[in-house]
Amino acid sequence: QVQLVESGGGLVQAGGSLRLSCAVSGSDFSSNAMGWYRRAPGKQRELVAHITSSGTTNYSDSVKGRFTISRDNAKNTVYLQMKSLKPEDTAVYYCKILFSMYWGQGTQVTVSS
């Protein structure tokens, strides 16, 4: 049974930082490409960052230069380091095994102005 469990969300002031974690179990994590998505109220879900099994990363223009995705294959965990947060980053953040049906439950990030 594949499970993804996110953690690390919370309330932060604009300009602050948070690090999200997504622990994966039940899959061959090191072979998985992983992604972080977010859904803000009233907006479509957005892929903000992804990382391939070999460690290649890519970012949406909205977070490029502020967010960093990384992975620790020994811990079966993918991270999203978020810096210089803006109120428009407020959303529920989800991790996903790309090209699969598996999602985490989501973690709320709220950035106050």
N, CA, C and O atoms as a GROMACS GRO file, in nm:
protein
  452
    1GLN      N    1   0.084  -0.119   0.000
    1GLN     CA    2   0.000   0.000   0.000
    1GLN      C    3   0.088   0.124   0.000
    1GLN      O    4   0.171   0.144   0.089
    2VAL      N    5   0.068   0.206  -0.101
    2VAL     CA    6   0.148   0.328  -0.115
    2VAL      C    7   0.086   0.438  -0.030
    2VAL      O    8  -0.034   0.463  -0.036
    3GLN      N    9   0.170   0.505   0.048
    3GLN     CA   10   0.123   0.618   0.128
    3GLN      C   11   0.221   0.734   0.116
    3GLN      O   12   0.343   0.715   0.113
    4LEU      N   13   0.165   0.853   0.110
    4LEU     CA   14   0.244   0.976   0.110
    4LEU      C   15   0.190   1.064   0.223
    4LEU      O   16   0.070   1.090   0.229
    5VAL      N   17   0.277   1.108   0.310
    5VAL     CA   18   0.237   1.187   0.425
    5VAL      C   19   0.317   1.316   0.427
    5VAL      O   20   0.438   1.316   0.446
    6GLU      N   21   0.245   1.427   0.407
    6GLU     CA   22   0.310   1.558   0.409
    6GLU      C   23   0.311   1.614   0.551
    6GLU      O   24   0.228   1.579   0.634
    7SER      N   25   0.407   1.700   0.576
    7SER     CA   26   0.414   1.772   0.703
    7SER      C   27   0.491   1.901   0.679
    7SER      O   28   0.556   1.918   0.576
    8GLY      N   29   0.483   1.991   0.778
    8GLY     CA   30   0.562   2.113   0.772
    8GLY      C   31   0.487   2.239   0.736
    8GLY      O   32   0.544   2.348   0.738
    9GLY      N   33   0.360   2.227   0.704
    9GLY     CA   34   0.283   2.346   0.674
    9GLY      C   35   0.256   2.428   0.799
    9GLY      O   36   0.286   2.386   0.910
   10GLY      N   37   0.199   2.546   0.777
   10GLY     CA   38   0.167   2.631   0.890
   10GLY      C   39   0.141   2.774   0.847
   10GLY      O   40   0.123   2.803   0.729
   11LEU      N   41   0.141   2.861   0.946
   11LEU     CA   42   0.118   3.004   0.925
   11LEU      C   43   0.252   3.077   0.937
   11LEU      O   44   0.326   3.057   1.034
   12VAL      N   45   0.282   3.159   0.840
   12VAL     CA   46   0.408   3.234   0.840
   12VAL      C   47   0.383   3.372   0.784
   12VAL      O   48   0.292   3.392   0.703
   13GLN      N   49   0.463   3.467   0.827
   13GLN     CA   50   0.451   3.602   0.774
   13GLN      C   51   0.518   3.612   0.638
   13GLN      O   52   0.608   3.534   0.605
   14ALA      N   53   0.474   3.706   0.560
   14ALA     CA   54   0.536   3.731   0.430
   14ALA      C   55   0.685   3.754   0.448
   14ALA      O   56   0.729   3.822   0.540
   15GLY      N   57   0.762   3.695   0.358
   15GLY     CA   58   0.908   3.702   0.368
   15GLY      C   59   0.970   3.587   0.445
   15GLY      O   60   1.091   3.569   0.443
   16GLY      N   61   0.887   3.510   0.511
   16GLY     CA   62   0.936   3.398   0.591
   16GLY      C   63   0.961   3.273   0.510
   16GLY      O   64   0.949   3.272   0.387
   17SER      N   65   0.996   3.167   0.582
   17SER     CA   66   1.031   3.041   0.519
   17SER      C   67   0.959   2.925   0.586
   17SER      O   68   0.923   2.931   0.703
   18LEU      N   69   0.938   2.820   0.509
   18LEU     CA   70   0.887   2.694   0.558
   18LEU      C   71   0.952   2.582   0.479
   18LEU      O   72   0.992   2.600   0.364
   19ARG      N   73   0.962   2.465   0.542
   19ARG     CA   74   1.006   2.347   0.469
   19ARG      C   75   0.901   2.238   0.482
   19ARG      O   76   0.867   2.195   0.593
   20LEU      N   77   0.850   2.195   0.369
   20LEU     CA   78   0.755   2.085   0.365
   20LEU      C   79   0.830   1.954   0.344
   20LEU      O   80   0.931   1.948   0.274
   21SER      N   81   0.776   1.850   0.405
   21SER     CA   82   0.830   1.715   0.387
   21SER      C   83   0.719   1.623   0.340
   21SER      O   84   0.602   1.642   0.373
   22CYS      N   85   0.757   1.524   0.263
   22CYS     CA   86   0.662   1.422   0.217
   22CYS      C   87   0.731   1.287   0.230
   22CYS      O   88   0.822   1.255   0.153
   23ALA      N   89   0.686   1.209   0.326
   23ALA     CA   90   0.741   1.076   0.348
   23ALA      C   91   0.659   0.975   0.269
   23ALA      O   92   0.537   0.972   0.278
   24VAL      N   93   0.728   0.892   0.193
   24VAL     CA   94   0.664   0.796   0.104
   24VAL      C   95   0.694   0.654   0.151
   24VAL      O   96   0.808   0.622   0.185
   25SER      N   97   0.592   0.572   0.154
   25SER     CA   98   0.611   0.432   0.188
   25SER      C   99   0.536   0.344   0.089
   25SER      O  100   0.439   0.387   0.027
   26GLY      N  101   0.583   0.221   0.075
   26GLY     CA  102   0.514   0.127  -0.011
   26GLY      C  103   0.546   0.137  -0.158
   26GLY      O  104   0.482   0.071  -0.240
   27SER      N  105   0.644   0.218  -0.194
   27SER     CA  106   0.682   0.229  -0.335
   27SER      C  107   0.834   0.224  -0.346
   27SER      O  108   0.906   0.236  -0.247
   28ASP      N  109   0.880   0.207  -0.468
   28ASP     CA  110   1.024   0.211  -0.495
   28ASP      C  111   1.064   0.358  -0.511
   28ASP      O  112   1.081   0.408  -0.622
   29PHE      N  113   1.077   0.425  -0.396
   29PHE     CA  114   1.090   0.571  -0.396
   29PHE      C  115   1.203   0.621  -0.485
   29PHE      O  116   1.185   0.718  -0.559
   30SER      N  117   1.316   0.557  -0.481
   30SER     CA  118   1.431   0.608  -0.556
   30SER      C  119   1.407   0.609  -0.706
   30SER      O  120   1.476   0.680  -0.780
   31SER      N  121   1.311   0.530  -0.752
   31SER     CA  122   1.280   0.526  -0.895
   31SER      C  123   1.168   0.622  -0.935
   31SER      O  124   1.139   0.639  -1.054
   32ASN      N  125   1.107   0.685  -0.837
   32ASN     CA  126   0.992   0.772  -0.864
   32ASN      C  127   1.033   0.915  -0.891
   32ASN      O  128   1.117   0.972  -0.821
   33ALA      N  129   0.972   0.973  -0.993
   33ALA     CA  130   0.974   1.118  -1.006
   33ALA      C  131   0.867   1.172  -0.911
   33ALA      O  132   0.758   1.117  -0.902
   34MET      N  133   0.900   1.280  -0.841
   34MET     CA  134   0.810   1.335  -0.739
   34MET      C  135   0.776   1.480  -0.770
   34MET      O  136   0.857   1.553  -0.825
   35GLY      N  137   0.656   1.520  -0.735
   35GLY     CA  138   0.614   1.656  -0.757
   35GLY      C  139   0.545   1.716  -0.636
   35GLY      O  140   0.485   1.646  -0.555
   36TRP      N  141   0.555   1.847  -0.625
   36TRP     CA  142   0.477   1.925  -0.529
   36TRP      C  143   0.377   2.010  -0.607
   36TRP      O  144   0.414   2.084  -0.698
   37TYR      N  145   0.252   1.997  -0.570
   37TYR     CA  146   0.144   2.075  -0.628
   37TYR      C  147   0.085   2.165  -0.518
   37TYR      O  148   0.108   2.144  -0.399
   38ARG      N  149   0.010   2.266  -0.563
   38ARG     CA  150  -0.066   2.343  -0.467
   38ARG      C  151  -0.200   2.383  -0.528
   38ARG      O  152  -0.214   2.394  -0.650
   39ARG      N  153  -0.295   2.403  -0.440
   39ARG     CA  154  -0.427   2.452  -0.482
   39ARG      C  155  -0.466   2.564  -0.389
   39ARG      O  156  -0.489   2.544  -0.270
   40ALA      N  157  -0.475   2.682  -0.445
   40ALA     CA  158  -0.520   2.799  -0.371
   40ALA      C  159  -0.671   2.811  -0.386
   40ALA      O  160  -0.728   2.762  -0.483
   41PRO      N  161  -0.736   2.876  -0.290
   41PRO     CA  162  -0.882   2.892  -0.298
   41PRO      C  163  -0.924   2.959  -0.429
   41PRO      O  164  -0.872   3.065  -0.465
   42GLY      N  165  -1.016   2.897  -0.498
   42GLY     CA  166  -1.068   2.955  -0.620
   42GLY      C  167  -0.978   2.943  -0.741
   42GLY      O  168  -1.007   2.999  -0.847
   43LYS      N  169  -0.868   2.870  -0.727
   43LYS     CA  170  -0.773   2.855  -0.838
   43LYS      C  171  -0.754   2.708  -0.873
   43LYS      O  172  -0.786   2.618  -0.796
   44GLN      N  173  -0.701   2.687  -0.992
   44GLN     CA  174  -0.671   2.551  -1.034
   44GLN      C  175  -0.545   2.499  -0.965
   44GLN      O  176  -0.459   2.576  -0.922
   45ARG      N  177  -0.538   2.368  -0.956
   45ARG     CA  178  -0.419   2.306  -0.900
   45ARG      C  179  -0.298   2.335  -0.990
   45ARG      O  180  -0.308   2.332  -1.113
   46GLU      N  181  -0.187   2.362  -0.927
   46GLU     CA  182  -0.065   2.403  -0.998
   46GLU      C  183   0.052   2.315  -0.956
   46GLU      O  184   0.074   2.292  -0.838
   47LEU      N  185   0.126   2.266  -1.055
   47LEU     CA  186   0.250   2.193  -1.026
   47LEU      C  187   0.357   2.298  -1.003
   47LEU      O  188   0.392   2.372  -1.096
   48VAL      N  189   0.411   2.307  -0.883
   48VAL     CA  190   0.508   2.412  -0.854
   48VAL      C  191   0.653   2.364  -0.868
   48VAL      O  192   0.742   2.443  -0.896
   49ALA      N  193   0.676   2.234  -0.847
   49ALA     CA  194   0.812   2.184  -0.857
   49ALA      C  195   0.810   2.033  -0.877
   49ALA      O  196   0.721   1.964  -0.827
   50HIS      N  197   0.906   1.983  -0.950
   50HIS     CA  198   0.920   1.839  -0.957
   50HIS      C  199   1.067   1.801  -0.964
   50HIS      O  200   1.153   1.882  -0.999
   51ILE      N  201   1.093   1.676  -0.929
   51ILE     CA  202   1.229   1.625  -0.926
   51ILE      C  203   1.226   1.483  -0.982
   51ILE      O  204   1.142   1.402  -0.944
   52THR      N  205   1.318   1.456  -1.072
   52THR     CA  206   1.324   1.322  -1.132
   52THR      C  207   1.398   1.226  -1.039
   52THR      O  208   1.453   1.266  -0.937
   53SER      N  209   1.399   1.101  -1.078
   53SER     CA  210   1.470   1.001  -0.999
   53SER      C  211   1.621   1.029  -0.996
   53SER      O  212   1.689   0.991  -0.901
   54SER      N  213   1.671   1.095  -1.097
   54SER     CA  214   1.814   1.127  -1.102
   54SER      C  215   1.847   1.261  -1.039
   54SER      O  216   1.963   1.300  -1.032
   55GLY      N  217   1.743   1.333  -0.992
   55GLY     CA  218   1.766   1.458  -0.922
   55GLY      C  219   1.751   1.584  -1.002
   55GLY      O  220   1.775   1.694  -0.951
   56THR      N  221   1.711   1.573  -1.127
   56THR     CA  222   1.686   1.692  -1.208
   56THR      C  223   1.560   1.760  -1.158
   56THR      O  224   1.458   1.695  -1.133
   57THR      N  225   1.567   1.892  -1.144
   57THR     CA  226   1.454   1.967  -1.088
   57THR      C  227   1.398   2.066  -1.190
   57THR      O  228   1.465   2.107  -1.284
   58ASN      N  229   1.274   2.102  -1.167
   58ASN     CA  230   1.209   2.203  -1.250
   58ASN      C  231   1.106   2.274  -1.164
   58ASN      O  232   1.049   2.217  -1.072
   59TYR      N  233   1.082   2.403  -1.197
   59TYR     CA  234   0.995   2.487  -1.115
   59TYR      C  235   0.901   2.568  -1.202
   59TYR      O  236   0.932   2.600  -1.317
   60SER      N  237   0.786   2.599  -1.146
   60SER     CA  238   0.698   2.693  -1.214
   60SER      C  239   0.758   2.833  -1.202
   60SER      O  240   0.837   2.861  -1.112
   61ASP      N  241   0.720   2.918  -1.294
   61ASP     CA  242   0.773   3.054  -1.291
   61ASP      C  243   0.735   3.127  -1.162
   61ASP      O  244   0.807   3.216  -1.116
   62SER      N  245   0.622   3.090  -1.106
   62SER     CA  246   0.572   3.161  -0.988
   62SER      C  247   0.659   3.137  -0.864
   62SER      O  248   0.654   3.216  -0.770
   63VAL      N  249   0.738   3.030  -0.863
   63VAL     CA  250   0.818   2.999  -0.744
   63VAL      C  251   0.967   2.991  -0.774
   63VAL      O  252   1.048   2.976  -0.682
   64LYS      N  253   1.004   3.000  -0.898
   64LYS     CA  254   1.144   2.985  -0.936
   64LYS      C  255   1.229   3.087  -0.862
   64LYS      O  256   1.196   3.206  -0.857
   65GLY      N  257   1.339   3.040  -0.806
   65GLY     CA  258   1.428   3.128  -0.731
   65GLY      C  259   1.394   3.141  -0.585
   65GLY      O  260   1.473   3.192  -0.507
   66ARG      N  261   1.274   3.094  -0.546
   66ARG     CA  262   1.232   3.103  -0.406
   66ARG      C  263   1.214   2.965  -0.342
   66ARG      O  264   1.237   2.948  -0.222
   67PHE      N  265   1.172   2.868  -0.421
   67PHE     CA  266   1.146   2.733  -0.370
   67PHE      C  267   1.254   2.638  -0.422
   67PHE      O  268   1.307   2.655  -0.531
   68THR      N  269   1.286   2.539  -0.339
   68THR     CA  270   1.381   2.436  -0.378
   68THR      C  271   1.325   2.299  -0.343
   68THR      O  272   1.289   2.273  -0.228
   69ILE      N  273   1.318   2.213  -0.443
   69ILE     CA  274   1.274   2.075  -0.419
   69ILE      C  275   1.399   1.988  -0.408
   69ILE      O  276   1.496   2.006  -0.481
   70SER      N  277   1.394   1.893  -0.316
   70SER     CA  278   1.506   1.801  -0.300
   70SER      C  279   1.452   1.667  -0.252
   70SER      O  280   1.335   1.656  -0.215
   71ARG      N  281   1.537   1.567  -0.254
   71ARG     CA  282   1.494   1.435  -0.211
   71ARG      C  283   1.605   1.367  -0.134
   71ARG      O  284   1.724   1.391  -0.158
   72ASP      N  285   1.565   1.281  -0.042
   72ASP     CA  286   1.658   1.198   0.034
   72ASP      C  287   1.611   1.054   0.015
   72ASP      O  288   1.517   1.010   0.081
   73ASN      N  289   1.676   0.982  -0.073
   73ASN     CA  290   1.632   0.846  -0.105
   73ASN      C  291   1.652   0.752   0.014
   73ASN      O  292   1.582   0.652   0.026
   74ALA      N  293   1.747   0.782   0.101
   74ALA     CA  294   1.768   0.698   0.219
   74ALA      C  295   1.651   0.708   0.316
   74ALA      O  296   1.623   0.616   0.393
   75LYS      N  297   1.583   0.824   0.312
   75LYS     CA  298   1.469   0.846   0.402
   75LYS      C  299   1.334   0.837   0.330
   75LYS      O  300   1.230   0.857   0.391
   76ASN      N  301   1.338   0.807   0.200
   76ASN     CA  302   1.214   0.801   0.121
   76ASN      C  303   1.131   0.928   0.138
   76ASN      O  304   1.009   0.922   0.155
   77THR      N  305   1.198   1.039   0.132
   77THR     CA  306   1.133   1.166   0.159
   77THR      C  307   1.171   1.270   0.054
   77THR      O  308   1.286   1.278   0.010
   78VAL      N  309   1.073   1.348   0.015
   78VAL     CA  310   1.095   1.462  -0.074
   78VAL      C  311   1.060   1.589   0.004
   78VAL      O  312   0.966   1.591   0.083
   79TYR      N  313   1.136   1.694  -0.021
   79TYR     CA  314   1.121   1.819   0.052
   79TYR      C  315   1.089   1.934  -0.042
   79TYR      O  316   1.120   1.930  -0.161
   80LEU      N  317   1.027   2.036   0.014
   80LEU     CA  318   1.008   2.162  -0.058
   80LEU      C  319   1.046   2.274   0.038
   80LEU      O  320   0.972   2.306   0.131
   81GLN      N  321   1.163   2.331   0.015
   81GLN     CA  322   1.207   2.446   0.093
   81GLN      C  323   1.150   2.572   0.029
   81GLN      O  324   1.173   2.598  -0.089
   82MET      N  325   1.078   2.648   0.106
   82MET     CA  326   1.011   2.767   0.055
   82MET      C  327   1.065   2.890   0.127
   82MET      O  328   1.060   2.897   0.250
   83LYS      N  329   1.116   2.985   0.052
   83LYS     CA  330   1.172   3.108   0.109
   83LYS      C  331   1.102   3.228   0.047
   83LYS      O  332   1.033   3.217  -0.055
   84SER      N  333   1.120   3.342   0.111
   84SER     CA  334   1.061   3.466   0.060
   84SER      C  335   0.913   3.447   0.027
   84SER      O  336   0.866   3.485  -0.080
   85LEU      N  337   0.844   3.388   0.121
   85LEU     CA  338   0.703   3.355   0.096
   85LEU      C  339   0.618   3.480   0.081
   85LEU      O  340   0.642   3.583   0.144
   86LYS      N  341   0.518   3.467  -0.006
   86LYS     CA  342   0.427   3.576  -0.037
   86LYS      C  343   0.285   3.534  -0.002
   86LYS      O  344   0.256   3.414   0.002
   87PRO      N  345   0.196   3.628   0.023
   87PRO     CA  346   0.056   3.590   0.050
   87PRO      C  347  -0.004   3.505  -0.060
   87PRO      O  348  -0.089   3.420  -0.034
   88GLU      N  349   0.038   3.527  -0.183
   88GLU     CA  350  -0.016   3.448  -0.294
   88GLU      C  351   0.033   3.304  -0.297
   88GLU      O  352  -0.012   3.224  -0.379
   89ASP      N  353   0.127   3.271  -0.208
   89ASP     CA  354   0.169   3.131  -0.193
   89ASP      C  355   0.074   3.052  -0.103
   89ASP      O  356   0.087   2.930  -0.090
   90THR      N  357  -0.020   3.120  -0.041
   90THR     CA  358  -0.118   3.053   0.044
   90THR      C  359  -0.196   2.950  -0.036
   90THR      O  360  -0.257   2.982  -0.138
   91ALA      N  361  -0.194   2.827   0.012
   91ALA     CA  362  -0.258   2.716  -0.059
   91ALA      C  363  -0.244   2.590   0.024
   91ALA      O  364  -0.172   2.586   0.124
   92VAL      N  365  -0.315   2.486  -0.020
   92VAL     CA  366  -0.288   2.351   0.029
   92VAL      C  367  -0.184   2.290  -0.064
   92VAL      O  368  -0.201   2.290  -0.186
   93TYR      N  369  -0.080   2.240  -0.007
   93TYR     CA  370   0.030   2.181  -0.083
   93TYR      C  371   0.023   2.028  -0.075
   93TYR      O  372   0.005   1.971   0.033
   94TYR      N  373   0.038   1.965  -0.190
   94TYR     CA  374   0.029   1.820  -0.202
   94TYR      C  375   0.155   1.765  -0.268
   94TYR      O  376   0.210   1.827  -0.359
   95CYS      N  377   0.200   1.652  -0.222
   95CYS     CA  378   0.304   1.583  -0.297
   95CYS      C  379   0.240   1.467  -0.374
   95CYS      O  380   0.133   1.417  -0.340
   96LYS      N  381   0.309   1.428  -0.478
   96LYS     CA  382   0.255   1.325  -0.566
   96LYS      C  383   0.369   1.245  -0.626
   96LYS      O  384   0.475   1.300  -0.658
   97ILE      N  385   0.347   1.118  -0.642
   97ILE     CA  386   0.436   1.037  -0.726
   97ILE      C  387   0.392   1.062  -0.869
   97ILE      O  388   0.281   1.026  -0.908
   98LEU      N  389   0.478   1.125  -0.946
   98LEU     CA  390   0.439   1.160  -1.083
   98LEU      C  391   0.412   1.035  -1.164
   98LEU      O  392   0.469   0.929  -1.140
   99PHE      N  393   0.321   1.050  -1.260
   99PHE     CA  394   0.282   0.941  -1.350
   99PHE      C  395   0.218   0.826  -1.272
   99PHE      O  396   0.227   0.710  -1.313
  100SER      N  397   0.156   0.858  -1.161
  100SER     CA  398   0.085   0.759  -1.080
  100SER      C  399  -0.042   0.822  -1.027
  100SER      O  400  -0.070   0.939  -1.051
  101MET      N  401  -0.118   0.741  -0.955
  101MET     CA  402  -0.242   0.790  -0.896
  101MET      C  403  -0.224   0.831  -0.750
  101MET      O  404  -0.322   0.865  -0.683
  102TYR      N  405  -0.102   0.829  -0.701
  102TYR     CA  406  -0.079   0.845  -0.558
  102TYR      C  407  -0.048   0.989  -0.518
  102TYR      O  408   0.044   1.053  -0.569
  103TRP      N  409  -0.131   1.038  -0.423
  103TRP     CA  410  -0.119   1.173  -0.370
  103TRP      C  411  -0.109   1.167  -0.218
  103TRP      O  412  -0.152   1.071  -0.154
  104GLY      N  413  -0.050   1.270  -0.162
  104GLY     CA  414  -0.059   1.289  -0.018
  104GLY      C  415  -0.190   1.357   0.018
  104GLY      O  416  -0.270   1.392  -0.068
  105GLN      N  417  -0.210   1.374   0.148
  105GLN     CA  418  -0.336   1.430   0.196
  105GLN      C  419  -0.338   1.582   0.193
  105GLN      O  420  -0.443   1.644   0.206
  106GLY      N  421  -0.221   1.643   0.177
  106GLY     CA  422  -0.212   1.788   0.170
  106GLY      C  423  -0.176   1.850   0.303
  106GLY      O  424  -0.208   1.797   0.410
  107THR      N  425  -0.108   1.963   0.295
  107THR     CA  426  -0.073   2.040   0.414
  107THR      C  427  -0.096   2.188   0.383
  107THR      O  428  -0.055   2.237   0.278
  108GLN      N  429  -0.159   2.258   0.476
  108GLN     CA  430  -0.197   2.397   0.454
  108GLN      C  431  -0.078   2.490   0.480
  108GLN      O  432  -0.011   2.480   0.583
  109VAL      N  433  -0.055   2.578   0.386
  109VAL     CA  434   0.042   2.686   0.404
  109VAL      C  435  -0.032   2.818   0.393
  109VAL      O  436  -0.100   2.844   0.294
  110THR      N  437  -0.020   2.900   0.496
  110THR     CA  438  -0.086   3.030   0.497
  110THR      C  439   0.020   3.137   0.522
  110THR      O  440   0.093   3.133   0.620
  111VAL      N  441   0.025   3.233   0.431
  111VAL     CA  442   0.123   3.342   0.440
  111VAL      C  443   0.047   3.470   0.465
  111VAL      O  444  -0.034   3.513   0.383
  112SER      N  445   0.072   3.532   0.578
  112SER     CA  446   0.004   3.656   0.613
  112SER      C  447   0.085   3.776   0.566
  112SER      O  448   0.208   3.774   0.562
  113SER      N  449   0.012   3.881   0.532
  113SER     CA  450   0.078   4.003   0.482
  113SER      C  451   0.111   4.098   0.595
  113SER      O  452   0.166   4.205   0.572
   0.00000   0.00000   0.00000
